[in-house]
């Protein structure tokens, strides 16, 4: 983000927006930050505590911008100071200040990092609506894949400075490329030994049981299986048996934690009673939902909107 904003220069590379080049180390082009027209929203929002809402926005625009306050629904807070605002209201003020420079691109750094879970969901949904309205190219950096899915048209996964995945949120979940991406997107990760078969592969899972995959593989493999693709079955009828450690209801879904897996199934009282801790249950999944991936490491995520 700092290189896009012009605050740091990389040792090599090129940054361009449309046909305008902002940085090209080979051609020795480096447009100054004040000429790049970037709107930046830092993680802590960076509002001046001694200025009012209108004053914070005026500082960036060098003039009053009642139109922006109205557009973001904070006109009634024009005289308030940041310390009097909620987390969501502070974010709207910071966004108004970022937009006050009439930017060509928005940079949002962990915009929900300082918010509690309830406020986070509300503010995230509101921000998504705002971004869809203003229709500016926007780069959002976040460590939460759920936030990236809601805000971004495309999601990129960065591991130690390398881009290891870039696609729509649905495509990244549909075919995770590494174990790191699988974990980031909420998949169960299993290990086993694969033996090729006529219609795909059968994998003997470490700890007992097996799963079929439509992917071709052989030898030691790592699997990614998403919780919502799994089903609970009677132990005698399932390829994989595991022990329930906990279960709870969440938004109409029964989340069942097993020794090796987490399963999401539609909630009903009978099933909840049948998955008490310590119960043995069977687990099954369609071969098309068993993804063969390779090991990975830790990561950070960015989400982008491109209009």
N, C-alpha and C positions, 0 to 999 in steps of 0.2 A: 504493500500500500504506500509506503514512504517513497519508493522509487517511482510509482505512478504519479504521486503528488509532486515529485520533483525535490523532495527533501533529502534524498540520498541518491547517489549514482552507483549503479552496479559496475563491476569490472568489465562486463561486456553484455551486449544485448540491444534490443530495439523496443521502443514503446510508441505506439501510434493509435490515434483515434480517427476512424474513417481515413481520409487521405492526408491527415495532418500528422507529421512525425514530431513527437515530443522528445524522444531520445534515440540516438543512433551512435553508439560508441565508435563504430567503424568510420562513419562520416563526421564524427566529432560534433554532432548536433545535440544540444541540450537546452530546451526551452525552460526559462526560469519559472519557478512555481507560481508566481503571481500572474503569469501569462497562460497557464494551463487550464484555468477555469475548472477547478476540481472542488466539489463539495465534500467535506470530510466530517464524519461524525465519529468521534473517538469513543472508546468504551465507557469512559466516565462522563461523557457528554461535554465536559470542558466549559460549562457555562460560568459566566462571571457572577459571583454571588452578590456583588454590590450593585448590579444593574437589574432593572426590571426585565420582564419578558420582552417588551418592545425595545428596550435599550440593548439587550443582547443581539436581537435581530438587526437593529439599526447599526450596531458596530460593524457587522459583516457587510451590510448593504451600503453603508455610508449615507443612508437616508431612511426615512420611515417606510416600513413595508406592511401597512395594515392589510393589504391584499393577501399576503402570505399567512398572517395570523388568522384571517378569516378562512382561508383555504384549508388550514390544518386544524380548525376548530378550537383555537386558543385565543380568539380576539377578546373574550371576556376576562382573560388572565393578563392582559397587556400591562397592567400596573403592578402585578405580583412579582416577587423575587423568587429565584430558584428554590430557596429553602422552604417556601410555602407550597411547593408543588408536589404532586405525587410522581412516582417513577415514570408512569406513562406520559404525564404532562411535561416532565422535563425532557423526555425523548422527543416529543413533538416540537418543543422549543428549539432543541438542538438541531432537529431536521429543518425547521424553518430557517435557522441561521445558516445551515449548510446550503439551502436553496437560495438564500438571499443574494448570493454572488452570481446568480444565473448560471450555474455550472453546466458543463457538457457531460459530466460523469459524476456519479456519487460513490463514495467509499464509506462503508459502514463497518466499523471494527467491533466485533462482539457486542452488538447493540443490546443484548439482553443479559449480559454478564452480571449486572448489578441488581437484577430484579428477582423477587421471590417467585416461586413456581406459578402461583395463581396470576399475579400481575404479568409474568412473562408470557403466558398464553394469550392474555388479552391484548397486550401491547404488540406481540408478534402478529396477531391477526389484523390489528389496526394498521401496522406498518405495511403488511402485505397489500391491503386495500389502497393505501396511499401510493405505494410504488407502482401499482397497476394503473393508477390515475395519472401520475406525473410522467410516466413513460420515458424515463431517462435510463441510459445504461448504468447499471448499479452492480458494484462488487461488494458482497457481504462475506466477511470472514467469521466463521463460527466453528466450535468444536462439537456442535449438536447436529446430527444428520437430520433430525426432525425439523429443526429450524430451516436448514438448507432446502429441504423438500418443499416447505411451504412458501419460502420466499424466492427460490431460484427456478428459472427455466432450465438452466444447466447447472450441474454440480461437478466440481473438480475436487479430487482428493490429493493432497500434497503430503508426501512422506520425506522428511529430511531434505526439503528443497526440490524434490522431484515430483512432477505431476504423474501419478500412477493410474488415475482414472478421470475421464471427462465425458459426461453424457447426461441425458435427462435423468432425474431421480428414479423414475420407473425402470429405465434400462440398467442403471447401476445395481438396483436391487434384483432385477431379473437375472443378471449374470455377473455376480461379483468376481472381480479378476484376481484378488488375493485374499488371504486370510484376514489381513488388516481391514480391507474394504468390507468383507463379510461381517466382522465384528462391529465395525462402525455403523453398519446399516441394520443391526439388530439380529443377525443370524445366529443360530446355534452352530458351533464349530466342533466337529468330530474328527477323529483320526481312525484309520483302518488300512486294510490291505485289499486292493481291488483285483478281481479276476475277470477278464473279458468274457462276455457271453454272446449269444446270438443277437439279442435285442439291445445290448448295452453292457452294463457292468454290474457285478454283484460285489459289494464291499463288506467284508467281515469287520465289524466295528470293535475297536479296543474296548474291553470290558464285557464283551458278549453281544450276540445278536448280529443282524446284518440288514443292509438296505440295498435296494436296487437303484441304479442310476441310468438314465438314458445316455449319459456321456460315456465316451470311450476312455478307459484308464487301465493301468496295470501297475502292480506293486504298491508301495506305501503312498497313501494319498491323504489329503485333508479335505473334509466335506463342509459345505455350508448348507444349512437347512433352516428356513425361516419358521418361527413359532406358529404363524397362522396357516401354514400349509400342512401341519401335522394333525393327526386325529388320534383320539384315545380309543383303544379297543380292548377286548378281553385278552388277557395274557396268552391264552391258548391259540388265539387267532392272529397274533401279530409277530412280525419278524424281529422286533426289538422290545425287550422288557426292561422296565426301569422302576425305581421306587419313588413315590411321592414324598417330597420334603415339605411342601407348603402349597396352599392354593388360596386365591382371593379373587373377588369380583372387581372388574374395572370397566366401567362404561359399557355394560352389557356383555362383556367378555369374561370368561373364566380363565384366569391365568394360573396354569398349573406348573409348579416348579418340581422337576425331577432331579435325580442325582446327576445326570449328564445333559439334560435338556430342559428347555422351557417350552410349554405348549399353550397356544391361545385357541380356545374353542368357544362356541356360543354358550352363554350362561343358561343353566337350568338347575333347579334345586336338587333333582335326583342325581345329576352328575356331580354336583358339589359334594353331596353326601358320599358318593362312591370314590372320591379322591382324597380321603382323609390322610394326613401324614402317616407314612409307614406302609401305605397300600401299594401292592404291586400292580402295575398297569401295563398294557401293551400299547405300543406306538407304531403308527403306520404313516406312509407318505407316498405320493405318486412319484415314480422314477424321474419324471420331468422336473420335479421340484428338489431333487438332490443334486447340488452343484459341486463339481470337483474343482477345488481351488488350490493355490500354492501358499506356503507360509508367508507371513509378513511381519511388520513391526508397528510402532506407534505412528500416529498421524494427526494432522489438523485438516480442516475442511474449509473450502470457500464455496459460496454460491453466487451465481451471477444472473442478472437479467439483461437480455439483449433485445432491443426493440428496433 
